[in-house]
Structure formats: structure tokens, C-alpha cells
Amino acid sequence: MVQTIQAKDITLLELETKFGLQFIENEQFFLEWQDKLPEITSIEKQQLDRVKASYSNLLKYPPLLENTVKMVVLSPLLDLADFYLSPFHVKSEKSVEISAKNEDVTVKGQIDVLVLFEQLVVIVIESKQAAFSVEVGKPQLLAYMLALSNSDQPIYGLICNGSSLLFVKLIKQETPKYALSRLFYIFNPGNELYSVLSVLKRLGQLVRNSS
């Protein structure tokens, strides 16, 4: 039975004070996003180039439709990483509404939570404007990861808002600790979705081997 918690208004400070969560900056703690990464095939690169081109094109015609981030960016990544195949399965948790005020205009969005095999959690930030960075989803992601983690096995997370993606690793133990990857930005030179897919494949291997 998956434990659920109310993550709507959770903050990093509350996670630190109530759960003893600690941020680890030692890069040795989270080598999985850099070490032993699988190669990406030329066909996969072509598909990811199309993903980048599609997202870039849609940004020219705001506002973005609901679920665009999942449909255009995230879904192809999960498919290429084989997360729609056994032993993985995608389970959607409740959406969390977020809002921000900008020059007297309130921008609303959604944070959707996807759980893959209960050791990999994906947070999707959807907005009709580019108002929310991945930082908005970090407390919610960590809260869900803490709720799911019931062993000393690492649990991994990914935050995606369409243009930016960030990986998170959490180990619960007596004192829960987490670390972050670098930020992957879709519009950096080249195509950073190649690296994102490679990291997803690596995390998939680790989760399979630990099951």
C-alpha cells in the first residue's frame, strides 16, 4: 500500500524540520546521473531531435495546451527509456495546483506526480505560461519520495517543466538525505535530451537490479 501525504503546500524548510531531511552536496553521493551511462543510438537521437523541435515550435503559439509537457517532452522520454514496459508501470497520483502572481496576473499550473515501479518518481509541472521553474516542484517531489521510501534502497526522482529537467536521489535511512543532478536545459547548445535519456536508462537499470 503506497503511503500518501498532502504535498500541496509543503516547503523544503518543513521537510528539513519535520523529517530531518538533509541536502548533500558531495558529488560522490549521487554518481548515478554521471557514471556508467548507456550509449544513445542514432535513431534515439533523431527521435529526441524531433521532441526538441516539436516543443520549440509549440512555444511559438502560447498558451500551451494542458498536458503539453507530458505529451510532447516527457512521454517520448519515458517510452525510449522502456518505462512503459514490464516490470515498470506508470501510476498517476493526484495533481497539485500551483499559482504565481506576475504584474497583477495570476498564473495557474499543475504539478502531476507519476510513480514508476515505486522507486522512480516523476514530477511534471504544467503551466499555460513559462512561469514555474523546476524549483517549484522540488518540495513536492521530495515529499512523495519520502512517503514512498520504506527501505535503505535509493529512490530517484525527475522534475520536468518542459524546457528544464532535474534528477534527484534520496536515501531515507535514519536521517533522510538527498542530492541533485545538474540542471538539464533543452535549449542549451546541442540536445541535452540525449543526456536525460541516458540517465533515465541508467536509473532504470539500477531499479531493475535492486528489485
SERO-4910 file (N, C-alpha, C, O; in steps of 0.05 Angstrom, whole numbers):
BEGIN
 pado doro    nc1    nc2    nc3   cac1   cac2   cac3    cc1    cc2    cc3    oc1    oc2    oc3
  Met    A     17    -24      0      0      0      0     18     25      0     35     28     18
  Val    A     14     42    -19     30     67    -22     20     87     -2     -3     94     -1
  Gln    A     39     97     14     32    118     33     29    145     18     45    151      1
  Thr    A      8    160     25      4    186     12      6    208     33     -2    204     56
  Ile    A     15    231     25     16    254     43      6    278     28      6    279      3
  Gln    A     -2    298     42    -11    323     30     13    340     23     27    351     40
  Ala    A     19    343     -3     43    356    -12     38    384    -24     57    397    -33
  Lys    A     13    392    -23      6    417    -38     23    441    -29     34    455    -46
  Asp    A     24    445     -3     37    469      7     63    464     22     73    481     36
  Ile    A     74    440     19     98    433     33    122    450     24    124    457      1
  Thr    A    140    456     42    164    471     36    188    455     43    187    436     59
  Leu    A    211    463     32    236    450     39    242    453     69    252    434     82
  Leu    A    236    476     80    241    481    109    225    461    126    235    451    146
  Glu    A    200    456    119    183    438    134    194    409    131    194    394    151
  Leu    A    204    402    108    215    375    104    240    372    121    246    351    132
  Glu    A    256    394    123    280    393    140    274    391    169    286    376    184
  Thr    A    254    407    178    248    408    207    231    384    217    235    374    239
  Lys    A    212    375    200    194    354    209    205    326    203    199    307    217
  Phe    A    221    324    182    230    297    174    261    294    176    272    273    171
  Gly    A    274    316    183    304    315    185    318    313    159    341    304    158
  Leu    A    304    320    137    316    318    110    341    335    108    342    358    116
  Gln    A    362    323     96    388    337     92    396    337     63    393    317     49
  Phe    A    405    360     54    415    363     27    445    357     27    460    369     42
  Ile    A    454    339      9    482    331      7    494    342    -18    483    338    -40
  Glu    A    516    357    -15    529    369    -38    553    353    -48    565    359    -68
  Asn    A    560    331    -34    582    314    -42    574    299    -67    555    284    -67
  Glu    A    588    303    -89    581    291   -114    583    261   -114    571    247   -131
  Gln    A    598    250    -95    600    221    -93    574    208    -84    570    184    -88
  Phe    A    557    224    -72    531    213    -62    512    206    -85    495    188    -82
  Phe    A    515    221   -107    497    217   -129    513    216   -155    513    235   -171
  Leu    A    526    193   -159    542    189   -183    525    177   -206    534    177   -229
  Glu    A    501    167   -200    486    152   -219    478    169   -244    474    157   -265
  Trp    A    477    195   -242    470    211   -265    494    218   -282    492    231   -303
  Gln    A    518    209   -273    542    214   -289    558    188   -296    571    188   -317
  Asp    A    556    167   -280    572    144   -282    559    122   -298    535    117   -295
  Lys    A    574    108   -315    565     84   -329    539     88   -344    521     71   -344
  Leu    A    537    111   -358    513    117   -373    512    102   -399    532    101   -413
  Pro    A    489     91   -406    486     76   -431    489     95   -455    483    119   -454
  Glu    A    498     84   -477    500    100   -502    472    103   -514    455     86   -511
  Ile    A    468    126   -527    443    132   -541    447    126   -570    467    135   -582
  Thr    A    429    111   -582    432    104   -611    425    128   -629    413    148   -620
  Ser    A    434    126   -654    428    147   -673    398    150   -678    389    173   -682
  Ile    A    384    129   -677    355    130   -681    342    145   -657    324    161   -661
  Glu    A    351    139   -633    341    153   -609    347    182   -610    331    199   -603
  Lys    A    371    189   -620    378    217   -623    360    231   -642    352    254   -638
  Gln    A    354    218   -665    335    230   -684    308    235   -672    296    256   -676
  Gln    A    298    216   -656    272    220   -643    273    242   -623    254    258   -620
  Leu    A    295    245   -608    297    266   -588    301    294   -602    292    314   -591
  Asp    A    313    294   -625    314    319   -641    286    328   -649    281    352   -649
  Arg    A    269    309   -655    241    316   -662    226    326   -638    210    344   -640
  Val    A    232    314   -615    219    323   -590    227    352   -585    209    369   -579
  Lys    A    252    359   -587    261    386   -582    249    405   -603    240    427   -595
  Ala    A    249    397   -628    237    414   -649    207    418   -644    197    440   -648
  Ser    A    193    397   -636    165    400   -631    159    419   -608    141    436   -610
  Tyr    A    173    416   -587    169    433   -564    176    462   -571    162    481   -563
  Ser    A    198    466   -585    206    493   -593    184    506   -610    178    530   -608
  Asn    A    172    490   -628    151    501   -645    127    509   -630    115    529   -635
  Leu    A    119    492   -610     95    498   -595     98    523   -578     78    536   -572
  Leu    A    122    529   -569    127    553   -553    121    578   -569    117    600   -557
  Lys    A    120    576   -595    115    600   -611     85    607   -611     77    628   -620
  Tyr    A     69    589   -601     40    593   -603     27    589   -575     12    571   -570
  Pro    A     34    608   -556     22    606   -530     -7    614   -531    -16    627   -550
  Pro    A    -23    606   -510    -15    590   -488    -13    560   -495    -27    551   -514
  Leu    A      4    546   -481      6    517   -487    -19    503   -477    -31    510   -457
  Leu    A    -27    482   -491    -49    466   -483    -42    451   -458    -19    445   -453
  Glu    A    -63    443   -443    -59    427   -420    -46    400   -428    -51    390   -449
  Asn    A    -29    390   -411    -15    364   -415      6    365   -437     16    344   -445
  Thr    A     13    389   -447     33    391   -468     60    380   -460     73    366   -475
  Val    A     68    387   -435     94    378   -425     96    348   -425    116    337   -435
  Lys    A     75    335   -415     75    306   -414     74    294   -442     89    275   -449
  Met    A     57    305   -459     52    294   -485     76    297   -504     84    278   -518
  Val    A     88    320   -503    109    327   -523    137    319   -513    154    309   -529
  Val    A    143    324   -488    171    320   -478    173    295   -461    190    278   -468
  Leu    A    157    292   -441    161    271   -422    154    243   -433    169    224   -429
  Ser    A    131    241   -446    122    215   -455    142    201   -474    148    178   -471
  Pro    A    153    216   -494    174    203   -511    198    194   -495    210    173   -501
  Leu    A    207    210   -475    230    202   -459    224    176   -444    241    158   -444
  Leu    A    201    174   -431    194    150   -416    192    126   -435    199    104   -427
  Asp    A    181    131   -458    178    109   -478    206     98   -487    210     74   -487
  Leu    A    224    117   -494    250    109   -503    266     95   -481    283     79   -487
  Ala    A    260    103   -456    274     90   -433    261     64   -425    270     52   -405
  Asp    A    241     55   -439    227     30   -434    211     30   -408    207      8   -396
  Phe    A    202     53   -398    187     54   -373    158     47   -377    143     46   -357
  Tyr    A    149     43   -402    122     34   -406    121      3   -408     99     -8   -412
  Leu    A    144    -10   -406    145    -39   -408    150    -51   -381    161    -38   -363
  Ser    A    142    -77   -378    147    -91   -353    177    -92   -347    193    -95   -366
  Pro    A    185    -90   -322    169    -91   -297    158    -64   -288    146    -62   -267
  Phe    A    162    -43   -304    153    -16   -296    124    -13   -302    113    -27   -320
  His    A    111      5   -288     84     13   -294     81     42   -284     93     50   -264
  Val    A     64     56   -298     60     85   -291     35     87   -275     13     78   -284
  Lys    A     37    100   -252     14    104   -235     12    134   -229     31    145   -219
  Ser    A    -10    146   -235    -14    175   -231    -24    180   -203    -44    169   -194
  Glu    A    -11    199   -189    -21    208   -163    -38    233   -168    -41    242   -191
  Lys    A    -48    245   -147    -65    269   -150    -49    293   -160    -25    296   -153
  Ser    A    -62    310   -176    -49    334   -185    -50    355   -163    -68    355   -146
  Val    A    -30    372   -163    -28    394   -143    -29    420   -159    -13    424   -177
  Glu    A    -47    438   -151    -48    464   -165    -29    483   -154    -25    485   -129
  Ile    A    -16    499   -171      3    519   -162     -5    545   -176    -18    545   -196
  Ser    A      4    568   -164     -3    593   -176     19    613   -169     33    610   -149
  Ala    A     22    633   -186     42    655   -182     31    680   -193     17    681   -213
  Lys    A     36    702   -179     27    728   -188     49    743   -202     72    744   -192
  Asn    A     43    755   -225     63    769   -241     48    794   -253     32    791   -271
  Glu    A     55    817   -242     43    842   -252     12    840   -251     -1    845   -271
  Asp    A      2    833   -228    -27    831   -223    -41    809   -239    -65    809   -240
  Val    A    -25    792   -252    -37    770   -266    -30    744   -251     -7    739   -246
  Thr    A    -50    728   -245    -45    703   -232    -43    681   -252    -61    676   -268
  Val    A    -20    667   -251    -15    645   -270    -19    619   -254     -6    615   -233
  Lys    A    -35    602   -265    -40    576   -251    -29    553   -267    -27    554   -292
  Gly    A    -20    533   -253    -10    509   -266    -16    485   -249    -29    486   -229
  Gln    A     -6    462   -259    -10    437   -245     17    423   -241     35    425   -257
  Ile    A     19    409   -218     41    391   -214     29    363   -213     13    356   -196
  Asp    A     36    346   -233     27    319   -234     49    300   -225     72    305   -231
  Val    A     41    280   -211     60    260   -200     56    233   -213     34    222   -212
  Leu    A     77    223   -224     77    196   -236     96    178   -220    119    186   -215
  Val    A     88    155   -213    105    136   -198    110    112   -216     92     99   -225
  Leu    A    136    107   -220    144     84   -237    157     63   -220    180     68   -210
  Phe    A    144     41   -216    157     19   -202    163     26   -173    178     11   -159
  Glu    A    152     47   -163    154     56   -135    183     61   -126    188     64   -102
  Gln    A    202     63   -144    229     72   -137    238     94   -156    260    104   -154
  Leu    A    220    103   -173    226    126   -191    201    143   -193    180    134   -202
  Val    A    203    168   -184    180    186   -183    186    209   -203    208    220   -203
  Val    A    165    216   -218    168    238   -237    148    260   -230    124    254   -227
  Ile    A    157    284   -228    140    307   -224    139    323   -250    159    330   -261
  Val    A    114    329   -259    111    344   -283     97    371   -276     76    371   -264
  Ile    A    110    393   -283     99    419   -278     87    430   -304    102    433   -324
  Glu    A     61    435   -303     48    444   -327     37    473   -322     26    478   -301
  Ser    A     41    490   -342     32    517   -339     25    528   -366     37    520   -386
  Lys    A      6    547   -367      0    560   -393     19    582   -399     18    594   -421
  Gln    A     37    589   -380     58    607   -385     83    596   -373     82    579   -355
  Ala    A    106    605   -383    132    595   -372    138    608   -345    157    623   -343
  Ala    A    121    603   -325    123    618   -300    136    602   -278    144    613   -258
  Phe    A    138    576   -281    147    559   -259    172    544   -266    174    530   -286
  Ser    A    193    548   -249    218    534   -253    215    507   -239    195    501   -226
  Val    A    235    489   -243    235    463   -231    236    466   -200    229    447   -186
  Glu    A    246    489   -190    247    493   -161    219    491   -149    217    482   -126
  Val    A    199    498   -163    172    497   -152    164    469   -145    150    464   -125
  Gly    A    173    449   -161    165    422   -156    183    406   -137    177    384   -130
  Lys    A    206    418   -129    225    403   -113    213    394    -86    217    371    -79
  Pro    A    200    412    -70    189    403    -45    169    380    -48    168    361    -33
  Gln    A    151    383    -69    131    363    -73    143    336    -81    135    315    -71
  Leu    A    164    337    -98    177    312   -106    190    299    -82    186    275    -78
  Leu    A    204    314    -66    218    302    -42    197    291    -22    202    271    -10
  Ala    A    174    305    -20    153    295     -1    143    268    -11    139    250      5
  Tyr    A    138    265    -37    128    240    -47    150    218    -45    144    195    -39
  Met    A    174    226    -50    196    206    -47    199    196    -19    203    172    -14
  Leu    A    196    214      0    198    206     29    175    187     36    178    168     51
  Ala    A    151    193     25    128    176     30    131    148     18    121    129     30
  Leu    A    143    147     -5    146    121    -19    168    104     -8    167     80     -7
  Ser    A    189    118      1    213    103     10    208     89     37    202    103     57
  Asn    A    212     63     37    208     48     62    231     29     67    229     10     82
  Ser    A    254     34     55    277     17     58    302     34     55    301     58     52
  Asp    A    325     20     57    350     34     53    358     37     24    379     48     17
  Gln    A    341     26      6    346     28    -23    343     57    -32    324     71    -23
  Pro    A    360     67    -50    356     94    -60    330     96    -76    321     76    -88
  Ile    A    318    119    -76    295    125    -93    303    149   -110    315    168   -100
  Tyr    A    294    149   -135    303    170   -154    278    186   -163    256    176   -164
  Gly    A    283    211   -170    262    228   -180    271    245   -203    295    250   -207
  Leu    A    251    255   -218    256    273   -240    235    295   -240    211    289   -238
  Ile    A    244    320   -242    226    343   -245    228    353   -273    250    357   -283
  Cys    A    206    357   -286    206    367   -314    185    389   -317    161    385   -309
  Asn    A    192    412   -328    173    432   -334    172    438   -364    162    458   -373
  Gly    A    182    419   -380    183    422   -409    210    430   -419    223    414   -434
  Ser    A    221    453   -410    247    461   -420    269    454   -402    292    453   -410
  Ser    A    264    449   -376    285    442   -357    278    416   -343    255    410   -338
  Leu    A    299    401   -337    296    375   -323    318    372   -302    341    380   -307
  Leu    A    310    361   -279    328    358   -257    324    331   -244    301    323   -238
  Phe    A    346    316   -239    344    290   -225    350    293   -195    366    310   -187
  Val    A    337    276   -179    340    276   -150    345    248   -141    332    229   -151
  Lys    A    362    245   -121    366    219   -108    361    222    -78    370    242    -66
  Leu    A    346    204    -67    341    204    -38    346    177    -26    338    157    -36
  Ile    A    360    177     -3    363    153     14    351    160     41    359    179     54
  Lys    A    332    144     50    318    150     74    334    144     99    343    163    113
  Gln    A    339    118    105    355    110    128    344    125    153    321    133    154
  Glu    A    361    128    174    353    142    198    350    172    193    331    184    203
  Thr    A    369    182    178    367    211    170    365    212    140    384    205    126
  Pro    A    342    220    129    339    221    100    357    242     88    359    265     97
  Lys    A    370    234     66    388    252     52    382    252     23    372    232     11
  Tyr    A    386    275     10    381    277    -19    403    294    -32    416    310    -20
  Ala    A    405    289    -58    424    304    -75    412    309   -102    393    296   -110
  Leu    A    423    328   -117    412    336   -143    433    332   -165    457    333   -160
  Ser    A    423    327   -189    440    328   -213    444    357   -221    433    375   -208
  Arg    A    458    361   -242    458    388   -254    431    392   -268    416    373   -272
  Leu    A    425    417   -275    400    423   -289    405    419   -319    423    429   -331
  Phe    A    387    403   -331    388    399   -360    368    418   -373    344    418   -366
  Tyr    A    378    434   -392    361    454   -404    359    448   -434    379    446   -448
  Ile    A    335    445   -444    330    436   -471    342    454   -492    348    446   -515
  Phe    A    345    480   -486    355    499   -506    384    505   -503    394    524   -517
  Asn    A    399    491   -486    428    493   -487    438    483   -514    424    468   -528
  Pro    A    462    491   -522    473    482   -548    473    451   -549    479    438   -529
  Gly    A    467    441   -572    464    412   -576    436    403   -567    417    419   -569
  Asn    A    434    379   -558    408    370   -548    412    355   -522    421    332   -522
  Glu    A    406    368   -500    411    356   -474    391    334   -467    394    320   -447
  Leu    A    371    330   -484    353    307   -480    368    281   -484    359    260   -474
  Tyr    A    390    281   -500    406    257   -502    416    248   -475    414    225   -467
  Ser    A    427    267   -460    437    261   -433    415    253   -414    418    234   -398
  Val    A    392    266   -416    369    259   -399    360    230   -404    356    215   -385
  Leu    A    358    223   -429    350    195   -435    371    175   -425    364    154   -415
  Ser    A    396    182   -428    417    164   -418    416    160   -388    419    138   -378
  Val    A    410    182   -373    407    179   -344    383    163   -337    384    146   -319
  Leu    A    361    167   -352    337    151   -346    342    122   -351    333    105   -335
  Lys    A    356    115   -372    363     87   -377    380     75   -355    375     53   -346
  Arg    A    399     91   -345    416     82   -324    400     77   -298    403     57   -285
  Leu    A    382     96   -291    366     92   -267    347     68   -270    342     54   -251
  Gly    A    337     64   -294    321     40   -299    336     15   -294    325     -4   -282
  Gln    A    361     14   -302    378    -10   -297    381    -14   -267    378    -37   -258
  Leu    A    386      7   -252    391      5   -224    366     -5   -209    368    -22   -191
  Val    A    343      6   -217    318     -1   -204    311    -31   -210    303    -45   -192
  Arg    A    315    -39   -235    311    -67   -241    328    -86   -225    319   -106   -214
  Asn    A    354    -79   -223    373    -96   -209    368    -97   -179    375   -117   -166
  Ser    A    355    -76   -168    351    -76   -139    324    -89   -132    319    -94   -108
  Ser    A    308    -96   -152    281   -107   -146    283   -137   -141    263   -150   -135
***
